[in-house]
Amino acid sequence: MNEAPRRTRRTARILLLGPDDRLLLFRYLAEGFDPFWIMAGGECDPGEDYPEAARRELREETGIDAQPLALGITREANYVYAGEPVRAVEHFFVHRTDAAAIDTSGHTELEQQAMQEHRWFTRVEIGDWPETIYPLEILDLIERALDSA
């Protein structure tokens, strides 16, 4: 039986590195899934390119207005987003900040419901964390980001 075609979801993801190279992650709660953690970012708006989306998502999700640096890393993944099967095409960016606190007042209604918790993680904590952190190769991405940022 053939699977129905999935909509392509163009996504910009930002590795936001804070003090002591800690990575900001959001805990995501979605119906039918165990809680998981994910970095800042989201879908490109119509007509928006990946760098524009990275800047907008960084501002909306953290209150930081800056242009993240493209890492030149792209990843594709199939998953269900808000009940819709999608094929995500994710481009990764990095930004460093000295800020320890972020402003989540720009979160969308869905983000306010699903992402009620965030924290700064060390690489050791990520490796030992009991809940899933996406993408699964996040430690490799952090190493690439540290080399670029």
Disulfide bonds with the S-S distance in Angstrom:
none
